């Protein structure tokens, strides 16, 4: 699906997204269709760990091969470039140059930093 990234086991946490070739800063990594779930839904843990904040009432899960597998890092190598609220699409791009074989990470949010810091 995406020729520059793949999902495999991560030393950071569970599965992660890795570069299959050298990637340039600003390059498109993935465009992901999103499925909305109400924030009050009790999801099984294996799904709850894959959700992203979307709006006040909804979280979302990426329906692509890679979208929900980016692990967190306070110095990320990728970022969300766009959230299309009408078509329910999230676009990820490289924030830095990324070497082949390296895990690609995103910054979740400040609340997550507080959570993992405890």
Rosetta blueprint (number, residue, H / E / L):
1 X L
2 X L
3 X L
4 X L
5 X E
6 X E
7 X E
8 X E
9 X E
10 X L
11 X L
12 X L
13 X L
14 X L
15 X E
16 X E
17 X E
18 X E
19 X E
20 X L
21 X L
22 X L
23 X E
24 X L
25 X L
26 X L
27 X L
28 X E
29 X E
30 X E
31 X E
32 X E
33 X E
34 X E
35 X E
36 X E
37 X E
38 X E
39 X L
40 X L
41 X L
42 X L
43 X L
44 X L
45 X H
46 X H
47 X H
48 X H
49 X L
50 X L
51 X E
52 X E
53 X E
54 X L
55 X L
56 X L
57 X L
58 X E
59 X E
60 X E
61 X E
62 X E
63 X L
64 X L
65 X L
66 X L
67 X H
68 X H
69 X H
70 X L
71 X E
72 X E
73 X L
74 X L
75 X L
76 X L
77 X L
78 X E
79 X E
80 X E
81 X E
82 X E
83 X E
84 X E
85 X L
86 X L
87 X L
88 X L
89 X E
90 X E
91 X E
92 X E
93 X E
94 X E
95 X L
96 X L
97 X L
98 X E
99 X L
100 X L
101 X L
102 X L
103 X E
104 X E
105 X E
106 X E
107 X L
108 X L
109 X L
110 X H
111 X H
112 X H
113 X H
114 X H
115 X H
116 X H
117 X L
118 X L
